[in-house]
Structure formats: C-alpha cells, structure tokens
C-alpha cells in the first residue's frame, strides 16, 4: 500500500513538473518579446527572453497546457526589446532559435524534435560582428529547410538586407548574401525585416530608405534564396520621416500562394498585396499577420496599450487584452492562440 501511495505521488510530481493547466488568460512566466510557432505535427513552441537568457515553453494540446520554461541558452549582452528578441521557426523534425548580441553576432540553437534537447550550434553570420542592430527574422518550410534575413553592416558600415539558409541537418548556414542594397546607402536601420517561404518561393519584406521616405518594400526569390528580384514598393502612398518607426510589420505566403503583408505608416495599420493598393485596417503599431486554417488572414496589432486581432476579410476586431507585441498562431477547430507581453510577463489567450 505504501509503495502504491509513493507511485501515485511520484506520478503527480512528474506531471506537475512537466505541464500544468493554464487558465484562458494568464501569464506563462516572466519574460519579454514572445514569438510563437507551430510545427507540422501541431506542437506549439513559444520562445521569449529574460535579460540575457532564452526560454522556450511547449504545448502538445493546442495551448491548453504548457511545459515549464526550458532554458535554451544564455547569450551575453543579448538584444531584447523593440522586436529585438529571440526568433523561432519550426519544421517537421527540427526547430531553430536565433538570438543576437549587441556586438553584432547571430547565435543559433537547434532542437531535434526526437531528442527534445536544444543544442548551441554556433553563429549564423559568417562575418564576425556584422549585425549590431539586432533585427532579424527566420522561417522554415515543411522539409526541414530554414531561412533567415537580417540587417547587416558589412557593406561599408551601412545596414543592408542579408540572407542565408540551412538544411536542419546541416552544420553551417549558407554563405551570407546581400538580398538588397538601398541606392541611398542604407535601408531603415531600426525596423525588423520579415521573411516567409512556401516551396521554393521566398519573400523578404523590409522598411527601406529612399529619398528620406521609410516605406515597405518586398524582394522575392523563386529558387530558395539563390537569387532575389529587384525590390518592389508596397502601397501607393509614402512616408517621409526623419526618425525611426521601430516597426517592421509582417508577411506570409498564403495557401493560395498569394503574398500578404501588413505594416504601419503614420500610426495606421495597412494590409497590402504586391502590386495592389494598401487596405486600411485601423490605428496601431507593432503588427504581424497570420493565416487561419480556413485560409483567411488576420492581423495582430497594438493600439496604445490594447492588443487586438483584426480579420482582413470583414474587419472584425477581437480585443485580446492589455499590453503589447502581440503574436498569434492558428489552431485546429478555428481557434487561435495569442501571446503577448504585459509588464514583463508573457501572456496568452486561446480564442
């Protein structure tokens, strides 16, 4: 009987350590700049920073329960805040996290889903200290290939758009290439570039600097990033600005293979597809875009201290909570998992 009691206690203890049921709207843990991804098996991972440390929590039941935070790594003098936190992408069998230090190095960490152990894999940029701005994005296809874009100063000390890729079983990222150089000497130095992939189609969206205007541009590749097209401006209007928007927007390639973007101009959030006029969404900033399982796009944004989701098709607004830096991922059953930051706490809600 005593042995049975101890076994039951042990099982309860193990469950408490590995997972717990979270209320519909609550804190995961202390942290900043959460990013969320879902792999091809539906496993959700949320990465966030806490000073110089990177943590990840995992859910195997569509965001109902999460693992306790796992310390992925410590990166000395890590960039954190204003979209400068750790990035994550997941594919079928692997996940990758990147994090940037203030000296200008991009550290990366790889998770084999079978072993469920994060490993320090070195640095992504092939020139030491070439990325001091700390702004980058990563993405993955469904065949364990990963793609990255970032602001890099190796060309004359000015920020340009750089790109690299890797097979998840590879050791080193591909030779870093310049995907875009601004004719005015540099792109916007304070806005995060964004990247999306589908099949061999890779797109990079970034805020440019042309004649004093800080508008969003898109460059594309049809061969997995081996070469990129000339950049195309998004939207019809322009934004002359002698300052830093600190807002890079978001981009996806939808199920219909359409490139869909969202971004902010003069405090207004827009939705835009290449070659088409921008569509007004609402007032706000720090926006991102996702696609539901039904194929419809929705935009996450912050307006003052309120975070919201807006459906692109019918402009339906769902208020999520208070805070900022909202990110969202679609779940089965037409549900959505939202993660955001509030008072240095990572918050979440299933809707």
Helices and strands as residue ranges (DSSP letters): H 2-18, E 20-21, E 25-30, E 32-38, E 44-50, E 53-59, E 65-66, E 70-74, E 87-90, E 94-100, E 106-112, E 117-123, E 136-140, E 145-155, E 158-167, E 177-180, E 194-198, E 201-207, E 216-221, E 232-233, E 250-253, E 259-265, E 268-272, E 279-283, E 285-291, E 297-303, E 306-311, E 317-322, E 324-331, E 335-342, E 345-350
